[in-house]
Amino acid sequence: MGAAANPRWKRRPEGSTWGDFGPDDELGRLNLVTPAKVMQGIAEVRTGRTFCLSLPLDYPGGAILSPRRHPPELMPTMRGNKPNMNYPLRCDDPTLTDIVCDDRVLLTLQYSTQWDSLAHVGQMFDADGDGKPEDVYYNGFRAEQDIIGPTLYRDGEEIPSNQQTGARRLGVENMAVTCVQGRAVMIDLEANFGRTGKLIGYDDLMRVIEKDKVVVEEGDFVCLRTGFAQMLLEMNRQPDAKKLFSSTTSLDGRDPKLLQWITDSGLVALLADNYGVESVPARPCMDDVCASLPLHAHCLFKLGVYLGEMWYLTELADYLRAEGRNRFLLTAPPLRLPGAVGSPATPVATV
């Protein structure tokens, strides 16, 4: 597919899919999940058994893995000054028998099992060809115009914004309306490498794919079981970050062969049970300037490939391995929350 004429950019990143799905595309590779791909996923259902692929949303626990992300705070709504939990309506009308519970939550959207939308990570890139890089996201959507925060960061200055905060383009609601359902493939890194903390490059991944007879085709969702989420459950909301990151595998985001495989495979999303899909932090950069999260930059910014993090894959991966299978039907819509750049998820696998 050739890049369509685009009013937002004259140049696109080398190897990117910008414009391939249209000048105003906000879905990226979700465009590849056609009705035929959904039918391929349905064809993998043999028993009707289902697996929940979400951690409890109060995991990992505390703010140890990220100081910016905090556990959900659940609280009742209020009836005037009275908590609306076990509230007897007879307090308002003695003829009523109902007891009512109603609650709300303060939720960090990427605290636990989550989706990264295409508005989650952008890059500095000279999209208009004037020799000066701009802050842009997938398909050339711009910081401050299309993705808006309360502060404008300009040449070292921080200027308060008077605009409404949120992703006007590329927000997670675009994912939600597609329903995010199709065929998924499991790559079981833990079964092959154990809890060794190994950094997985292209050659390692290809050995697993060949050994386990995994086939990834265009339009597939790809799951990576590392054991990280299972360790979180074992730690019972008291995560040991050093042990977690040193014990479980992650992808090497600086391996160009691995990034090229992601491009060539046509996969729609990488979904891992670990913290960032790729190693966090990444291997040191050898260039003068580079992305701190190179796989995020390659997937979210260049290709329109989605990332899912801290998915719970243990029971599903064990079942598939015991059955000699690695494909299943995945249903995993995010919250239809306009303007959000990420979302918790409760994905469902049907086998």
C-alpha positions as CSV (number, residue, x, y, z in Angstrom):
1,M,0.0,0.0,0.0
2,G,1.3,3.5,-0.8
3,A,1.1,6.4,1.5
4,A,-1.9,8.7,0.9
5,A,-1.5,12.4,0.5
6,N,-1.6,13.9,4.0
7,P,-2.2,17.5,5.1
8,R,-0.3,16.9,8.4
9,W,3.0,15.6,7.0
10,K,5.3,15.7,4.0
11,R,7.7,13.1,5.3
12,R,6.9,9.9,7.2
13,P,9.3,7.8,9.2
14,E,11.2,5.2,7.2
15,G,9.4,1.9,7.2
16,S,6.3,3.3,8.8
17,T,2.7,2.7,7.8
18,W,1.7,6.4,8.0
19,G,-0.9,7.0,5.3
20,D,-1.2,3.4,4.3
21,F,-4.7,3.1,5.7
22,G,-5.8,6.6,4.7
23,P,-4.7,10.2,5.5
24,D,-6.8,10.4,8.7
25,D,-6.5,6.9,9.9
26,E,-6.5,6.5,13.7
27,L,-6.6,2.6,13.9
28,G,-3.3,1.5,12.5
29,R,-3.0,-2.2,12.1
30,L,-6.4,-2.8,13.6
31,N,-7.5,-2.2,10.0
32,L,-6.1,-5.6,9.3
33,V,-8.7,-7.3,11.6
34,T,-11.2,-7.9,8.9
35,P,-14.4,-10.0,9.3
36,A,-12.3,-12.9,7.7
37,K,-9.8,-12.5,10.5
38,V,-12.5,-12.7,13.1
39,M,-13.8,-15.8,11.5
40,Q,-10.3,-17.3,11.7
41,G,-10.4,-16.6,15.4
42,I,-13.8,-18.2,15.8
43,A,-12.5,-21.3,13.9
44,E,-10.0,-21.8,16.7
45,V,-12.8,-22.4,19.2
46,R,-13.1,-26.1,19.9
47,T,-14.4,-26.5,23.4
48,G,-16.0,-23.1,24.3
49,R,-13.8,-22.8,27.4
50,T,-12.9,-19.3,28.4
51,F,-10.0,-17.7,30.2
52,C,-9.8,-14.3,31.9
53,L,-6.6,-12.6,30.8
54,S,-6.7,-9.8,33.4
55,L,-5.0,-9.4,36.7
56,P,-7.2,-8.0,39.5
57,L,-7.0,-4.3,38.8
58,D,-5.4,-3.6,42.2
59,Y,-2.3,-5.4,41.1
60,P,0.7,-5.0,41.0
61,G,0.2,-3.2,44.4
62,G,1.5,0.1,45.6
63,A,3.4,2.4,43.3
64,I,6.7,0.5,43.3
65,L,6.8,-0.4,39.6
66,S,5.9,3.2,38.6
67,P,5.7,6.2,40.9
68,R,3.2,7.8,38.5
69,R,0.7,4.9,38.6
70,H,-1.3,4.2,41.7
71,P,-3.8,1.5,42.7
72,P,-7.5,2.2,42.2
73,E,-9.4,4.0,44.9
74,L,-12.9,2.6,45.2
75,M,-15.5,4.6,47.1
76,P,-19.3,4.9,47.3
77,T,-21.2,7.7,45.5
78,M,-23.0,10.1,47.9
79,R,-26.7,10.8,48.5
80,G,-26.3,14.3,49.8
81,N,-23.8,13.8,52.6
82,K,-24.6,10.1,53.1
83,P,-22.5,7.2,51.5
84,N,-24.6,5.3,49.0
85,M,-23.5,1.9,50.2
86,N,-26.0,-0.4,51.9
87,Y,-28.2,2.7,51.8
88,P,-31.8,1.9,52.9
89,L,-34.3,3.8,50.8
90,R,-36.6,3.7,53.8
91,C,-34.5,6.6,55.1
92,D,-36.2,8.7,52.4
93,D,-39.5,6.9,52.2
94,P,-40.6,4.4,54.9
95,T,-42.7,2.5,52.4
96,L,-39.7,1.4,50.4
97,T,-37.8,-1.8,51.0
98,D,-34.8,-1.4,48.7
99,I,-31.2,-1.3,49.9
100,V,-28.9,0.3,47.4
101,C,-25.1,0.2,46.6
102,D,-23.5,2.5,44.1
103,D,-19.8,3.3,43.7
104,R,-17.2,5.2,41.8
105,V,-13.4,4.7,41.3
106,L,-10.3,6.9,40.9
107,L,-8.4,4.8,38.4
108,T,-5.0,5.1,36.9
109,L,-5.8,3.7,33.4
110,Q,-2.4,2.0,32.9
111,Y,-1.8,0.7,36.4
112,S,-2.6,-3.0,35.8
113,T,-3.7,-5.1,32.8
114,Q,-3.8,-2.5,30.1
115,W,-3.8,-1.4,26.5
116,D,-1.5,1.3,25.1
117,S,-3.3,3.3,22.5
118,L,-1.5,5.0,19.6
119,A,-1.6,8.2,21.6
120,H,0.5,6.8,24.4
121,V,3.9,7.4,22.9
122,G,5.0,9.8,20.2
123,Q,8.4,11.0,19.0
124,M,10.3,14.0,17.8
125,F,10.3,13.8,14.0
126,D,10.6,16.3,11.2
127,A,7.2,15.5,9.6
128,D,6.8,18.7,7.6
129,G,10.3,18.6,6.1
130,D,11.4,22.0,7.3
131,G,14.5,20.6,9.0
132,K,13.2,21.0,12.6
133,P,11.6,18.1,14.3
134,E,8.1,18.3,15.8
135,D,6.4,16.4,18.6
136,V,4.2,14.0,16.6
137,Y,2.3,10.7,17.0
138,Y,1.2,7.9,14.6
139,N,0.1,9.2,11.2
140,G,1.5,12.7,12.0
141,F,-1.1,13.7,14.6
142,R,0.4,16.5,16.6
143,A,1.1,17.2,20.3
144,E,-0.8,20.3,21.4
145,Q,-3.2,20.1,18.5
146,D,-4.5,16.5,18.5
147,I,-3.2,15.2,21.9
148,I,-3.5,18.0,24.5
149,G,-2.2,18.2,28.0
150,P,-2.5,20.9,30.7
151,T,1.0,22.1,30.0
152,L,2.7,23.1,26.8
153,Y,6.4,22.1,26.7
154,R,8.2,24.5,24.3
155,D,12.0,24.9,24.1
156,G,12.4,24.3,27.8
157,E,9.5,26.5,28.8
158,E,6.3,25.2,30.5
159,I,3.3,27.1,29.5
160,P,-0.2,26.4,31.0
161,S,-2.7,25.4,28.4
162,N,-6.3,26.7,28.4
163,Q,-7.5,23.8,26.3
164,Q,-9.4,20.7,27.4
165,T,-6.9,17.9,28.1
166,G,-7.1,14.6,26.2
167,A,-6.5,12.8,23.0
168,R,-8.7,14.4,20.3
169,R,-7.3,11.9,17.8
170,L,-5.9,8.4,18.4
171,G,-7.7,8.1,21.7
172,V,-8.5,4.6,23.1
173,E,-12.2,5.0,22.1
174,N,-11.2,4.3,18.5
175,M,-10.0,0.9,19.5
176,A,-13.1,0.2,21.5
177,V,-15.5,0.7,18.6
178,T,-13.7,-2.0,16.6
179,C,-14.5,-4.5,19.4
180,V,-10.8,-5.8,19.3
181,Q,-11.7,-9.4,18.5
182,G,-9.8,-11.8,16.3
183,R,-7.3,-14.6,16.2
184,A,-4.5,-14.6,18.7
185,V,-1.3,-16.6,18.9
186,M,0.6,-17.6,22.1
187,I,4.4,-17.5,22.2
188,D,5.5,-19.2,25.5
189,L,8.8,-17.6,26.5
190,E,8.6,-18.9,30.1
191,A,8.3,-22.5,29.0
192,N,11.4,-22.1,26.9
193,F,13.6,-19.8,28.9
194,G,12.2,-20.1,32.5
195,R,12.6,-17.3,34.9
196,T,16.0,-16.4,33.7
197,G,15.6,-12.7,32.9
198,K,16.9,-13.3,29.4
199,L,16.7,-10.4,26.9
200,I,14.9,-11.9,23.9
201,G,16.1,-10.9,20.5
202,Y,15.1,-12.0,17.0
203,D,17.1,-15.2,17.0
204,D,15.8,-16.3,20.4
205,L,12.2,-15.6,19.3
206,M,12.6,-17.5,16.0
207,R,14.0,-20.6,17.9
208,V,10.9,-20.6,20.1
209,I,8.5,-20.1,17.1
210,E,10.2,-23.0,15.2
211,K,10.4,-25.3,18.2
212,D,6.7,-24.7,19.3
213,K,5.4,-24.7,15.7
214,V,4.0,-21.2,16.0
215,V,2.8,-19.4,12.9
216,V,2.1,-15.7,13.0
217,E,0.1,-14.2,10.1
218,E,-1.0,-10.8,9.0
219,G,-3.9,-9.6,11.3
220,D,-3.0,-11.8,14.2
221,F,-2.7,-10.7,17.9
222,V,0.5,-12.1,19.4
223,C,0.7,-12.9,23.2
224,L,4.0,-13.4,25.0
225,R,4.0,-15.4,28.3
226,T,7.0,-14.5,30.5
227,G,5.8,-15.4,34.0
228,F,5.9,-11.8,35.2
229,A,2.1,-11.5,35.9
230,Q,2.2,-14.9,37.7
231,M,5.0,-13.6,39.9
232,L,3.0,-10.5,40.7
233,L,0.2,-12.7,42.0
234,E,2.6,-14.7,44.1
235,M,3.9,-11.4,45.6
236,N,0.4,-10.5,46.7
237,R,0.4,-6.8,46.1
238,Q,3.9,-6.4,47.5
239,P,6.0,-6.4,44.3
240,D,9.7,-6.9,44.5
241,A,10.8,-4.9,41.4
242,K,14.4,-6.2,41.3
243,K,13.3,-9.8,41.4
244,L,10.5,-9.3,38.9
245,F,12.7,-7.6,36.3
246,S,15.7,-9.9,36.8
247,S,13.7,-13.1,36.7
248,T,11.4,-12.7,33.7
249,T,12.1,-12.3,30.0
250,S,11.4,-9.3,27.8
251,L,11.9,-8.3,24.2
252,D,15.1,-6.5,23.1
253,G,13.7,-3.3,21.6
254,R,17.1,-2.3,20.2
255,D,17.4,-5.5,18.0
256,P,16.8,-4.3,14.4
257,K,16.0,-7.8,13.2
258,L,13.3,-8.1,15.8
259,L,11.8,-4.8,14.9
260,Q,11.9,-5.8,11.2
261,W,10.1,-9.1,12.0
262,I,7.3,-7.1,13.7
263,T,7.0,-5.0,10.5
264,D,7.1,-7.9,8.2
265,S,4.8,-10.2,10.1
266,G,1.7,-7.9,9.9
267,L,0.8,-8.6,13.5
268,V,-1.7,-6.2,15.0
269,A,-0.6,-6.1,18.6
270,L,2.0,-7.5,21.0
271,L,0.4,-8.5,24.3
272,A,2.7,-9.5,27.2
273,D,2.3,-10.5,30.8
274,N,5.3,-8.3,31.7
275,Y,5.6,-4.6,32.5
276,G,6.5,-3.1,29.1
277,V,6.6,-5.9,26.5
278,E,10.1,-4.7,25.8
279,S,13.0,-4.5,28.3
280,V,12.5,-1.5,30.6
281,P,15.0,0.2,30.6
282,A,16.2,-0.7,27.1
283,R,19.8,-1.5,26.3
284,P,22.0,1.6,26.0
285,C,21.6,3.5,22.8
286,M,24.7,3.8,20.6
287,D,23.4,6.8,18.6
288,D,23.5,10.5,19.5
289,V,19.8,10.6,20.0
290,C,17.3,7.7,20.3
291,A,14.0,6.6,21.8
292,S,14.1,5.4,25.4
293,L,11.5,2.8,24.6
294,P,12.5,1.7,21.0
295,L,9.9,-1.0,20.6
296,H,7.2,1.4,21.7
297,A,8.4,3.9,19.2
298,H,8.5,1.3,16.4
299,C,5.1,-0.2,17.2
300,L,2.9,2.7,18.4
301,F,4.6,5.6,16.5
302,K,5.7,4.0,13.2
303,L,3.5,1.0,12.6
304,G,0.2,1.5,14.4
305,V,0.8,-1.7,16.3
306,Y,-0.8,-1.8,19.7
307,L,0.8,-3.0,23.0
308,G,-0.8,-4.7,25.9
309,E,1.0,-5.0,29.2
310,M,0.7,-7.1,32.4
311,W,-1.9,-9.4,30.9
312,Y,-2.5,-12.6,32.9
313,L,-1.6,-15.4,30.5
314,T,-0.6,-18.3,32.9
315,E,-3.7,-20.5,32.8
316,L,-4.3,-20.0,29.1
317,A,-0.6,-20.7,28.2
318,D,-0.5,-23.8,30.4
319,Y,-3.8,-25.1,28.8
320,L,-2.6,-24.4,25.2
321,R,0.7,-26.1,25.8
322,A,-0.9,-29.2,27.3
323,E,-3.2,-29.4,24.3
324,G,-0.5,-28.9,21.8
325,R,-2.2,-25.7,20.6
326,N,-1.1,-22.0,20.4
327,R,-4.0,-20.2,18.7
328,F,-7.3,-19.0,20.1
329,L,-10.1,-16.4,19.8
330,L,-9.3,-13.2,21.6
331,T,-11.9,-10.6,22.6
332,A,-10.3,-7.6,24.3
333,P,-12.0,-4.2,23.9
334,P,-10.7,-1.3,26.1
335,L,-13.0,1.1,27.8
336,R,-14.8,3.4,25.4
337,L,-13.5,6.4,27.2
338,P,-13.1,9.4,24.8
339,G,-9.8,11.1,25.0
340,A,-7.9,8.5,27.0
341,V,-4.5,7.4,25.9
342,G,-4.6,4.0,27.6
343,S,-7.2,1.7,29.2
344,P,-7.5,-1.2,31.6
345,A,-8.8,-4.3,29.9
346,T,-10.4,-7.6,30.9
347,P,-9.4,-9.7,27.8
348,V,-11.1,-13.0,27.2
349,A,-9.6,-16.0,25.4
350,T,-12.0,-18.6,24.0
351,V,-10.6,-22.0,23.1
